Amino acid sequence: MGIPYLWPFVRKKGYEALQSHFPQHPLPAGCFFRVDILGTMYATIRRAFLNNDSATANSIIEYHLQSLQLPQSTTILYLDGPSPEEKRATLESRESKRTAALKKADALLSDMETIVQEGRRIRKQHFRKLNKSINASFYLLSDLRKALAQYLQYKGWKVIECPSEADIAIAIDCTTNDIVITGDSDSLIHSTVHTIWRPLARGGYLVYSVPHLLQQLELSRTALTVLGIVCRNDYTSNMRQMGLVTNYKIIQSLDGDSKFHFTFHSFHVFFCRAVTCSLTRTFSSLALFSSVDAERMVQAYMALEEVAFKNPSRMHFEPALRVFARREFTLPSLSSPEVPQGDPAQGESQPGESQPFVTLEDIQMRLKTLKDHMSTNKERYGLIVDCMLGNSRMCNKRTHTDILTLCLVLSCADLSLIHLLTAPETDLTSSTGMTPSIVHLFSLLLLMILGDNTSIVNGMQSRLGPA
């Protein structure tokens, strides 16, 4: 999400964001906290919806918003709508990764089910790998987003359901003294954003002042926008071997040339575009000036010999220019699905597959069943340990019926435990407090139940002396 490695790059260049908690003094009149919900608390939203029903998940998210100490009167929440056509390539790439993650989760869960059926023990790394794949396959569908927006509005929050990306809507609405709260580095690229609060754990924030950041980077506001445009982002890819550091050096050199700042030609383009956009009132004059300069700087960037040499395919940055410089976007057509075909959340099959693809809901149901089964076995396992290795006073209270029950349970438990308890060198009388007669009865019953297991039978032979 956003420009890869931009936050670490900013820090590496010497800019230290201020770490702060929510200030107690209010904002100036007419200013707002503008919160990108998915960009701020995506991990919380994912965890809430994966582990709970939608109603409970909505309440968890609202509670998390309260923990951020945001005042409802001056806070506006922005919820992403359908992604624009400029982002289609990124959407298809992410969907492919979600599908692969869901296939991996299905395979891992099948292995875990086999382990349980064979009476072997499931390790923590099994659950870590499975949870990682499930998290990677999560996608918040539009109906869940709409229900979340309605719930937050019912709780008194002001929520804007954006026509497309939340960061674009925030950039259009943002004024000089507004504070943008997000973890999405795209907001640094929009020229109308001046202050960003990046959330941390336990109510903390990293405060980024864009004017101070520009001084540290030795860039103009337009140059920072162009840097985000020519680097890899959600709308276009960077050129081969032209990463963030290399592009920064090139843009910095271009930024020092005054001919790429506002000129008479820029004013002509600005005037024509201002007339075109005046009816919709989409742009401020500052945004129009910035978009003209950004386009000219991108053209100068592509005309450089070192850049043109690495651009044989003549790739362009028009989608990123539309979004970051002009704040324009193309809504997806009504016939386009919300998620590309084969979405795991929809349960559609991939092209060329003969069987329907497993859905995320199927994975969650199977995992719940597996955990319930393991929880039941854990209770039985605890009963065995209490009797065989626990307090002697508890063990002495066991009746012959208890021992029979334990043997039946033990027959379905972990074979490694059975081998341990039936080893000839294990002294059950001294370690458990059982009387010799009870130990003898236990051995006979266990031998009857597991008589087809040669190793266990051999281990029990030494116990079958006279009671």
C-alpha positions as CSV (number, residue, x, y, z in Angstrom):
1,M,0.0,0.0,0.0
2,G,1.6,3.3,-1.1
3,I,5.1,3.9,-2.3
4,P,7.3,0.9,-1.2
5,Y,10.1,1.8,1.2
6,L,9.2,5.5,1.3
7,W,8.8,5.8,5.1
8,P,12.2,4.1,5.7
9,F,13.8,6.2,3.0
10,V,12.6,9.4,4.6
11,R,14.1,8.3,7.9
12,K,17.4,7.3,6.2
13,K,17.7,10.8,4.7
14,G,17.8,12.2,8.2
15,Y,14.2,13.2,8.9
16,E,13.0,12.0,12.3
17,A,9.2,12.1,12.7
18,L,8.1,13.3,16.1
19,Q,6.7,10.6,18.3
20,S,3.7,12.0,20.1
21,H,0.4,11.1,21.8
22,F,-2.9,12.7,20.9
23,P,-2.8,16.4,21.8
24,Q,-5.4,17.7,24.2
25,H,-5.8,21.2,22.6
26,P,-8.5,21.4,19.8
27,L,-7.8,22.2,16.1
28,P,-8.3,25.7,14.7
29,A,-11.9,26.5,13.6
30,G,-12.8,24.8,10.3
31,C,-10.0,22.2,10.5
32,F,-10.4,18.5,10.8
33,F,-8.7,15.2,11.4
34,R,-9.1,13.3,8.2
35,V,-8.7,9.6,8.8
36,D,-8.2,6.9,6.1
37,I,-9.8,4.0,7.9
38,L,-8.2,1.2,5.9
39,G,-4.9,3.0,5.7
40,T,-4.9,3.5,9.5
41,M,-6.2,0.3,11.0
42,Y,-6.2,-2.4,8.3
43,A,-4.6,-5.0,10.6
44,T,-7.3,-4.4,13.2
45,I,-10.1,-4.6,10.7
46,R,-8.7,-7.8,9.2
47,R,-8.3,-9.4,12.6
48,A,-11.8,-8.3,13.7
49,F,-13.5,-9.8,10.6
50,L,-11.5,-13.0,10.5
51,N,-12.2,-13.9,14.1
52,N,-15.7,-12.6,14.6
53,D,-19.1,-12.1,12.9
54,S,-19.6,-8.8,11.1
55,A,-21.6,-7.2,13.9
56,T,-19.0,-8.0,16.5
57,A,-16.2,-6.9,14.1
58,N,-17.9,-3.5,13.6
59,S,-18.1,-2.9,17.4
60,I,-14.4,-3.9,17.8
61,I,-13.4,-1.3,15.1
62,E,-15.5,1.4,16.7
63,Y,-13.9,0.7,20.1
64,H,-10.4,0.9,18.4
65,L,-11.4,4.3,17.0
66,Q,-12.3,5.5,20.5
67,S,-8.9,4.3,21.8
68,L,-7.2,6.6,19.3
69,Q,-8.8,9.5,21.2
70,L,-10.2,11.1,18.1
71,P,-12.9,13.7,18.8
72,Q,-16.0,13.0,16.9
73,S,-16.9,16.6,16.3
74,T,-13.7,17.4,14.3
75,T,-13.0,13.9,12.8
76,I,-14.0,12.8,9.4
77,L,-13.6,9.1,8.5
78,Y,-12.9,8.1,4.9
79,L,-13.8,4.6,3.7
80,D,-12.4,3.3,0.4
81,G,-14.8,2.7,-2.5
82,P,-14.1,0.7,-5.7
83,S,-10.6,1.0,-7.0
84,P,-10.1,3.1,-10.1
85,E,-9.2,1.7,-13.5
86,E,-5.8,3.2,-13.1
87,K,-5.1,0.7,-10.4
88,R,-6.3,-2.4,-12.3
89,A,-2.9,-3.9,-12.8
90,T,-2.2,-3.7,-9.0
91,L,-5.6,-5.2,-8.3
92,E,-5.0,-8.2,-10.5
93,S,-1.6,-8.7,-8.9
94,R,-3.0,-8.6,-5.4
95,E,-5.8,-10.9,-6.4
96,S,-3.4,-13.4,-7.7
97,K,-1.5,-13.3,-4.4
98,R,-4.7,-13.7,-2.4
99,T,-5.6,-16.7,-4.5
100,A,-2.2,-18.3,-4.0
101,A,-2.4,-17.6,-0.3
102,L,-5.8,-19.3,0.0
103,K,-4.6,-22.4,-1.9
104,K,-1.6,-22.6,0.5
105,A,-4.0,-22.2,3.5
106,D,-6.1,-25.1,2.1
107,A,-3.1,-27.3,1.8
108,L,-1.8,-26.4,5.3
109,L,-5.2,-27.1,6.9
110,S,-5.5,-30.4,5.1
111,D,-2.1,-31.4,6.5
112,M,-3.2,-30.4,10.0
113,E,-6.4,-32.4,9.7
114,T,-4.3,-35.5,8.7
115,I,-2.0,-35.0,11.6
116,V,-5.0,-35.0,14.0
117,Q,-6.5,-38.1,12.4
118,E,-3.2,-39.9,12.8
119,G,-3.0,-39.1,16.5
120,R,0.1,-36.9,16.1
121,R,0.7,-33.5,17.7
122,I,0.1,-30.2,15.9
123,R,2.9,-27.7,16.6
124,K,2.7,-23.9,16.9
125,Q,4.5,-23.4,13.6
126,H,1.5,-25.1,11.9
127,F,-0.8,-22.4,13.2
128,R,1.6,-19.6,12.4
129,K,1.9,-20.7,8.8
130,L,-1.8,-21.2,8.4
131,N,-2.7,-17.8,10.0
132,K,-0.2,-16.1,7.8
133,S,-1.8,-17.5,4.7
134,I,-5.3,-16.7,5.9
135,N,-4.3,-13.1,6.6
136,A,-2.8,-12.8,3.1
137,S,-6.1,-14.0,1.6
138,F,-8.4,-11.5,3.4
139,Y,-10.3,-8.9,1.4
140,L,-13.0,-6.5,2.8
141,L,-15.9,-6.7,0.4
142,S,-18.1,-3.7,-0.4
143,D,-21.1,-5.0,1.5
144,L,-19.0,-5.3,4.7
145,R,-17.6,-1.8,4.1
146,K,-21.1,-0.4,3.7
147,A,-22.3,-2.1,6.9
148,L,-19.2,-0.7,8.7
149,A,-19.9,2.8,7.5
150,Q,-23.6,2.6,8.6
151,Y,-22.6,1.3,12.0
152,L,-20.0,4.1,12.6
153,Q,-22.6,6.7,11.4
154,Y,-25.1,5.2,13.9
155,K,-22.4,5.7,16.6
156,G,-22.1,9.4,15.8
157,W,-19.1,9.4,13.5
158,K,-19.0,11.4,10.3
159,V,-18.1,8.9,7.5
160,I,-17.5,9.6,3.9
161,E,-17.9,6.6,1.6
162,C,-15.4,7.6,-1.1
163,P,-16.2,7.1,-4.8
164,S,-12.8,5.6,-5.2
165,E,-9.5,5.7,-3.1
166,A,-9.7,7.3,0.3
167,D,-6.3,9.1,-0.1
168,I,-7.5,10.8,-3.2
169,A,-10.7,12.0,-1.5
170,I,-8.7,13.2,1.5
171,A,-6.3,15.1,-0.8
172,I,-9.1,16.9,-2.6
173,D,-10.8,17.9,0.7
174,C,-7.6,18.7,2.7
175,T,-6.7,22.3,3.7
176,T,-3.5,23.7,5.2
177,N,-4.2,23.1,8.9
178,D,-6.0,19.7,8.5
179,I,-4.3,16.6,9.9
180,V,-4.3,13.4,7.8
181,I,-4.2,10.2,9.9
182,T,-3.0,7.3,7.8
183,G,-0.3,4.7,7.4
184,D,-0.4,5.0,3.6
185,S,2.6,6.7,2.2
186,D,0.6,7.9,-0.8
187,S,-0.5,10.8,1.3
188,L,3.0,12.2,1.3
189,I,2.8,12.5,-2.5
190,H,-0.4,14.6,-2.7
191,S,0.6,18.3,-2.7
192,T,-2.4,19.4,-0.6
193,V,-1.4,17.4,2.4
194,H,0.7,19.3,5.0
195,T,0.7,17.2,8.1
196,I,0.4,13.4,8.5
197,W,0.0,11.4,11.7
198,R,1.1,7.8,11.3
199,P,-0.5,5.6,14.0
200,L,1.6,3.5,16.3
201,A,0.7,1.0,19.0
202,R,-1.0,2.2,22.3
203,G,-2.3,5.5,21.0
204,G,1.0,6.9,19.8
205,Y,1.7,8.7,16.5
206,L,4.6,9.6,14.3
207,V,4.0,13.2,13.2
208,Y,5.3,14.2,9.7
209,S,5.4,17.8,8.9
210,V,5.7,18.0,5.1
211,P,7.3,21.4,4.9
212,H,10.1,20.3,7.4
213,L,10.4,17.0,5.4
214,L,10.9,18.9,2.2
215,Q,13.7,21.0,3.8
216,Q,15.4,17.8,5.0
217,L,15.1,16.2,1.5
218,E,16.1,19.4,-0.2
219,L,13.1,19.1,-2.6
220,S,10.2,21.2,-3.6
221,R,6.6,20.1,-3.1
222,T,6.3,19.4,-6.8
223,A,9.5,17.4,-6.8
224,L,8.3,15.1,-4.0
225,T,5.1,14.5,-6.0
226,V,7.1,13.6,-9.1
227,L,9.3,11.3,-7.1
228,G,6.2,9.3,-6.0
229,I,5.0,9.3,-9.6
230,V,8.2,7.9,-11.2
231,C,8.8,5.3,-8.5
232,R,6.8,2.1,-8.1
233,N,3.3,2.8,-6.8
234,D,-0.2,1.4,-7.0
235,Y,-0.8,2.9,-10.5
236,T,2.5,2.6,-12.4
237,S,5.7,0.7,-12.1
238,N,9.2,2.2,-12.1
239,M,11.7,1.6,-14.8
240,R,14.2,-1.2,-14.6
241,Q,17.0,-0.4,-12.2
242,M,15.4,3.0,-11.4
243,G,14.5,2.6,-7.7
244,L,13.7,5.1,-5.0
245,V,17.3,6.2,-4.3
246,T,18.3,6.6,-8.0
247,N,15.1,8.5,-8.8
248,Y,15.6,10.8,-5.8
249,K,19.0,11.9,-7.1
250,I,17.6,12.6,-10.6
251,I,14.6,14.5,-9.4
252,Q,16.7,16.5,-7.0
253,S,18.9,17.6,-9.9
254,L,15.9,18.5,-12.0
255,D,14.4,20.4,-9.1
256,G,17.3,22.7,-9.0
257,D,16.7,23.8,-12.5
258,S,14.3,26.8,-12.4
259,K,13.0,26.2,-15.9
260,F,10.8,23.4,-14.6
261,H,9.0,25.7,-12.2
262,F,6.0,27.9,-13.2
263,T,6.5,29.7,-16.5
264,F,4.3,31.5,-19.1
265,H,3.7,28.1,-20.8
266,S,2.7,26.7,-17.5
267,F,0.3,29.6,-17.0
268,H,-1.3,29.0,-20.4
269,V,-1.9,25.3,-19.5
270,F,-3.1,26.3,-16.1
271,F,-5.6,28.8,-17.4
272,C,-7.1,26.3,-19.9
273,R,-7.4,23.6,-17.3
274,A,-8.9,26.1,-14.7
275,V,-11.6,27.0,-17.1
276,T,-12.3,23.3,-17.8
277,C,-12.5,22.4,-14.1
278,S,-14.3,25.5,-12.8
279,L,-17.7,23.9,-13.2
280,T,-16.9,20.9,-11.1
281,R,-14.8,23.0,-8.6
282,T,-12.5,19.9,-8.2
283,F,-9.2,21.8,-8.0
284,S,-7.8,24.7,-6.1
285,S,-5.5,27.1,-7.9
286,L,-2.5,25.7,-6.0
287,A,-3.3,22.2,-7.1
288,L,-3.5,23.3,-10.7
289,F,-0.2,25.0,-10.5
290,S,1.4,22.0,-8.9
291,S,-0.1,19.5,-11.5
292,V,1.3,21.6,-14.4
293,D,4.8,21.7,-12.9
294,A,4.6,18.0,-12.1
295,E,3.8,17.1,-15.7
296,R,6.6,19.2,-17.1
297,M,9.1,17.7,-14.6
298,V,8.0,14.1,-15.5
299,Q,8.5,15.0,-19.2
300,A,12.0,16.3,-18.4
301,Y,12.7,13.2,-16.4
302,M,11.8,10.9,-19.3
303,A,13.9,13.0,-21.7
304,L,17.1,12.4,-19.8
305,E,19.5,10.1,-21.6
306,E,20.1,7.8,-18.6
307,V,16.3,7.4,-18.2
308,A,15.5,7.0,-21.9
309,F,18.2,4.3,-22.2
310,K,16.4,2.2,-19.6
311,N,13.0,2.8,-21.2
312,P,13.0,1.0,-24.5
313,S,9.3,0.2,-24.2
314,R,8.5,3.9,-23.9
315,M,6.5,3.4,-20.7
316,H,4.7,6.4,-19.4
317,F,3.4,7.6,-16.0
318,E,0.0,8.9,-17.1
319,P,-2.1,6.9,-14.6
320,A,0.0,8.1,-11.7
321,L,0.0,11.7,-13.0
322,R,-3.8,11.6,-13.2
323,V,-4.1,10.5,-9.6
324,F,-1.2,12.3,-7.8
325,A,-0.9,15.5,-9.8
326,R,-4.4,16.2,-11.1
327,R,-6.3,14.1,-8.5
328,E,-8.4,12.6,-11.3
329,F,-9.5,9.0,-11.6
330,T,-11.6,6.7,-13.8
331,L,-14.4,4.8,-12.0
332,P,-14.6,1.1,-12.9
333,S,-17.4,0.2,-15.3
334,L,-20.6,-1.2,-13.8
335,S,-20.0,-4.5,-15.6
336,S,-16.6,-4.9,-13.9
337,P,-16.6,-7.2,-10.9
338,E,-15.6,-5.8,-7.5
339,V,-12.8,-8.3,-7.4
340,P,-11.3,-10.1,-10.5
341,Q,-12.8,-13.4,-11.4
342,G,-11.7,-16.3,-9.2
343,D,-11.9,-14.2,-6.0
344,P,-11.4,-16.5,-3.1
345,A,-13.9,-14.5,-1.0
346,Q,-16.5,-15.2,-3.7
347,G,-15.7,-18.9,-4.1
348,E,-15.4,-18.8,-7.9
349,S,-13.2,-21.3,-9.7
350,Q,-10.0,-20.3,-11.5
351,P,-9.9,-20.7,-15.3
352,G,-8.9,-24.2,-16.3
353,E,-9.8,-25.7,-12.9
354,S,-12.3,-28.6,-12.9
355,Q,-13.2,-28.3,-9.3
356,P,-14.7,-25.2,-7.5
357,F,-12.1,-23.3,-5.6
358,V,-12.2,-23.3,-1.8
359,T,-13.5,-20.1,-0.1
360,L,-12.1,-18.2,2.9
361,E,-15.3,-19.0,4.7
362,D,-14.7,-22.8,4.1
363,I,-11.2,-22.4,5.6
364,Q,-12.5,-20.6,8.7
365,M,-15.2,-23.3,9.3
366,R,-12.7,-26.1,8.9
367,L,-10.3,-24.4,11.2
368,K,-13.0,-23.9,13.9
369,T,-13.9,-27.5,13.7
370,L,-10.3,-28.5,14.1
371,K,-9.8,-26.3,17.1
372,D,-12.9,-27.6,18.7
373,H,-11.7,-31.1,18.2
374,M,-8.3,-30.2,19.6
375,S,-9.9,-28.5,22.6
376,T,-11.8,-31.6,23.4
377,N,-8.7,-33.8,23.1
378,K,-6.8,-31.3,25.3
379,E,-9.4,-31.8,28.1
380,R,-9.0,-35.5,27.8
381,Y,-5.2,-35.2,27.7
382,G,-5.3,-33.1,30.9
383,L,-7.4,-35.8,32.5
384,I,-4.8,-38.5,31.6
385,V,-2.0,-36.4,32.9
386,D,-3.8,-35.7,36.2
387,C,-4.3,-39.4,36.7
388,M,-1.0,-40.7,35.5
389,L,1.5,-37.9,36.5
390,G,-0.5,-35.6,38.8
391,N,-1.1,-35.3,42.5
392,S,-1.1,-38.7,44.3
393,R,-4.1,-37.8,46.4
394,M,-6.1,-37.2,43.3
395,C,-4.9,-40.4,41.7
396,N,-5.8,-42.5,44.8
397,K,-9.5,-41.3,44.4
398,R,-9.7,-42.9,40.9
399,T,-12.0,-45.8,40.7
400,H,-11.8,-48.8,38.4
401,T,-14.4,-47.2,36.2
402,D,-12.2,-44.1,35.9
403,I,-9.3,-46.2,34.8
404,L,-11.4,-47.9,32.1
405,T,-12.5,-44.4,30.9
406,L,-8.9,-43.2,30.8
407,C,-7.9,-46.3,28.8
408,L,-10.6,-45.5,26.2
409,V,-9.4,-41.9,26.0
410,L,-5.8,-42.9,25.9
411,S,-6.5,-45.1,22.9
412,C,-7.3,-42.0,20.9
413,A,-4.5,-39.8,22.3
414,D,-1.0,-39.2,21.2
415,L,0.9,-42.4,20.7
416,S,4.1,-40.8,22.0
417,L,2.4,-40.4,25.4
418,I,1.3,-44.0,25.3
419,H,4.8,-45.2,24.6
420,L,6.1,-43.1,27.5
421,L,3.5,-44.5,30.0
422,T,3.9,-48.1,28.9
423,A,7.7,-48.2,28.8
424,P,9.1,-50.9,31.2
425,E,11.3,-48.4,33.0
426,T,8.4,-46.2,34.0
427,D,7.3,-46.8,37.6
428,L,3.7,-45.9,37.6
429,T,3.2,-46.9,41.2
430,S,5.7,-44.4,42.5
431,S,5.1,-41.6,40.0
432,T,1.3,-41.6,40.1
433,G,0.4,-42.9,43.5
434,M,-1.6,-45.8,42.1
435,T,-1.8,-49.0,44.0
436,P,-0.2,-52.0,42.3
437,S,-3.7,-53.6,41.7
438,I,-4.9,-50.5,39.9
439,V,-1.7,-50.4,37.8
440,H,-2.2,-54.0,36.9
441,L,-5.8,-53.4,35.9
442,F,-4.8,-50.4,33.8
443,S,-2.1,-52.5,32.1
444,L,-4.6,-55.2,31.2
445,L,-7.2,-52.9,29.8
446,L,-4.7,-50.9,27.8
447,L,-3.3,-54.1,26.4
448,M,-6.8,-55.2,25.4
449,I,-7.5,-51.9,23.7
450,L,-4.2,-51.5,21.9
451,G,-3.4,-55.1,21.4
452,D,-2.6,-54.7,17.7
453,N,0.3,-52.3,18.5
454,T,3.3,-54.6,18.8
455,S,5.6,-52.1,20.4
456,I,3.1,-51.2,23.1
457,V,2.3,-54.8,23.8
458,N,5.9,-55.6,24.2
459,G,6.3,-52.6,26.6
460,M,3.4,-53.8,28.7
461,Q,4.5,-57.4,29.1
462,S,6.7,-56.6,32.1
463,R,3.7,-55.2,34.0
464,L,1.5,-58.3,33.8
465,G,2.7,-60.1,36.9
466,P,0.3,-61.2,39.6
467,A,-1.6,-58.3,41.3
